[in-house]
């Protein structure tokens, strides 16, 4: 079987940046909306933030998937044809992107996920979500997380993946993409005025793509 063109980390990051610019413009069109969203983020209201990112009809990650060419799978009990995104697929991960044309004879059994995505609000359970991703087959695995400086956390997670990869190697073309979100202000000691994102991409063995 010929190799399948799948979403790259660079394409995902570019879609994220483009959609975030649009989403932030929508929010900042109203001072009240901006204050409300920053408050939700800063006060760590998991449900409200998850609704904004994942669960609402126009949730941010759904818009990212659509920017990448995937559309919602409307049917509950079967996968529709074409490039689709699905939420809570088999309760394994928050979102998957797949091309239903790449499947076994039964389209409900896709040959691969183009991307598996986890969004985790709680800084204490980020590694749990990474471990879930480590046991999925997908050429791109995306983890969105928050809280403090990401560097130490990323080193821990890289070590986790290296240990797992040493025990049983993943496909060498697999890419992991971590996206860290935090609040930012214009000057030290001032109130936050924006949310900023930073991507980190690497392979299971710790090398950079």
C-alpha positions in Angstrom: 0.0 0.0 0.0 1.3 3.4 -0.9 2.2 5.9 1.9 -0.6 8.3 2.8 -0.1 12.0 2.9 -0.9 13.1 6.5 -0.9 16.3 8.5 2.6 17.5 9.5 3.4 19.4 12.7 4.2 22.5 10.6 0.7 22.4 9.0 -1.0 21.9 12.3 0.9 24.8 13.9 0.1 27.1 10.9 -3.6 26.2 11.1 -3.6 26.8 14.8 -2.0 30.2 14.4 -4.3 31.3 11.6 -7.5 30.2 13.5 -6.2 31.7 16.8 -5.7 35.1 15.1 -9.3 35.0 13.9 -10.7 33.8 17.2 -8.7 36.4 19.2 -10.0 39.2 16.9 -13.5 38.0 17.5 -12.9 38.0 21.3 -11.2 41.4 21.4 -13.9 43.0 19.4 -15.6 43.4 22.8 -13.7 44.4 26.0 -16.3 42.4 27.9 -15.6 39.3 25.9 -11.9 39.7 26.3 -12.1 40.1 30.1 -14.4 37.1 30.3 -12.1 34.8 28.4 -9.0 35.9 30.3 -10.9 35.4 33.5 -11.9 31.9 32.5 -8.3 31.0 31.6 -6.7 32.7 34.6 -9.2 31.3 37.2 -8.8 27.8 35.7 -12.5 27.1 35.0 -12.0 23.7 33.3 -15.4 23.2 31.9 -15.8 26.8 30.5 -12.3 26.6 28.9 -12.9 23.1 27.5 -16.1 24.3 26.0 -14.3 27.2 24.3 -11.5 24.9 23.0 -13.3 21.7 22.2 -17.0 21.3 23.0 -18.9 24.3 21.6 -20.3 24.1 18.1 -17.6 26.6 17.0 -14.9 25.4 19.4 -11.4 26.4 18.6 -10.0 22.9 17.9 -12.9 22.1 15.6 -12.1 25.2 13.6 -8.4 24.1 13.5 -9.5 20.8 12.1 -11.7 22.5 9.5 -8.8 24.7 8.5 -6.9 21.5 7.8 -9.7 20.2 5.6 -11.6 18.0 8.0 -15.3 18.2 8.6 -17.4 17.1 11.5 -18.6 13.5 11.5 -22.4 14.0 12.2 -23.5 10.4 12.5 -23.1 8.9 15.9 -22.8 5.2 14.9 -20.7 5.3 11.8 -17.9 7.1 10.1 -19.0 9.2 7.1 -16.9 9.3 3.9 -14.2 11.9 3.4 -11.8 13.7 5.8 -13.5 13.8 9.2 -12.8 14.9 12.8 -14.4 12.9 15.6 -14.5 13.7 19.3 -13.9 11.1 22.1 -13.3 8.4 19.5 -13.9 5.1 21.4 -13.3 7.2 24.6 -9.6 7.0 23.8 -8.6 10.6 23.0 -10.3 14.0 22.8 -10.2 14.4 19.0 -8.9 12.4 16.0 -8.5 13.5 12.4 -8.9 10.8 9.8 -9.6 10.1 6.1 -12.4 7.6 5.9 -11.2 6.6 2.4 -8.2 5.0 4.1 -9.9 2.1 5.9 -10.7 -1.5 6.0 -13.7 -2.6 3.9 -15.8 -1.4 6.9 -15.3 2.4 7.1 -15.8 2.2 10.9 -12.3 0.8 11.1 -9.9 3.4 9.7 -6.4 2.3 8.9 -4.9 5.3 10.7 -5.6 8.5 12.4 -3.9 11.4 10.7 -3.7 13.1 14.1 -4.7 12.2 17.7 -5.2 15.3 19.9 -5.4 15.6 23.7 -6.4 18.8 25.4 -5.5 18.9 29.2 -6.5 21.7 31.5 -4.9 20.3 34.6 -1.1 20.7 34.8 -1.0 17.8 37.3 -2.4 15.2 34.8 -0.6 16.2 31.6 1.6 13.2 31.7 -1.5 10.9 32.0 -2.7 12.3 28.6 0.7 11.9 27.1 0.7 8.3 28.1 -2.6 7.8 26.4 -1.2 9.3 23.2 1.9 7.1 23.4 -0.3 3.9 23.0 -2.2 5.2 20.0 -1.0 4.7 16.4 -1.0 8.1 14.5 1.7 9.9 12.5 0.9 13.1 14.5 0.1 13.2 18.2 -0.8 16.6 19.6 -0.9 17.5 23.3 -2.2 20.9 24.4 -1.4 21.9 28.0 -1.0 24.7 30.4 0.7 25.8 33.6 3.9 27.6 34.6 7.1 27.2 32.6 6.8 24.3 30.1 10.5 23.4 29.9 10.7 21.1 32.9 7.5 19.4 32.0 8.5 18.8 28.4 11.8 17.3 29.6 9.9 14.9 31.8 7.6 13.9 29.0 10.4 13.5 26.5 12.0 11.1 29.0 8.8 9.2 29.4 8.5 8.7 25.6 12.2 7.7 25.3 11.7 5.0 27.9 8.6 3.7 26.1 10.2 3.9 22.8 13.2 1.9 24.0 10.9 -0.9 25.2 9.0 -1.0 21.9 9.8 1.5 19.2 7.2 3.6 17.5 7.1 4.1 13.8 10.1 6.4 13.1 8.0 8.9 11.1 5.7 9.6 14.2 5.8 13.2 15.3 4.7 14.6 18.7 3.6 18.2 18.9 3.2 19.9 22.3 1.4 23.2 22.4 1.7 25.2 25.7 -0.7 28.0 26.5 -0.1 30.8 29.0 -1.2 34.3 29.9 0.9 37.3 28.9 1.0 41.0 29.8 2.7 44.0 28.2 4.8 44.8 31.3 5.9 42.9 34.4 3.4 43.0 37.3 0.6 44.1 35.1 -2.7 42.2 34.4 -2.6 39.7 31.6 -3.9 41.0 28.3 -3.5 38.0 26.0 -3.1 34.3 25.7 0.1 33.1 23.9 0.9 29.7 22.6 4.3 28.0 22.0 4.7 24.8 20.0 7.4 22.1 20.6 7.8 19.3 18.1 9.9 16.1 18.4 10.0 12.4 17.6 9.6 9.5 20.1 13.3 9.0 20.4 13.8 12.6 21.4 15.2 13.9 18.0 13.8 16.9 16.3 11.9 16.6 13.0 
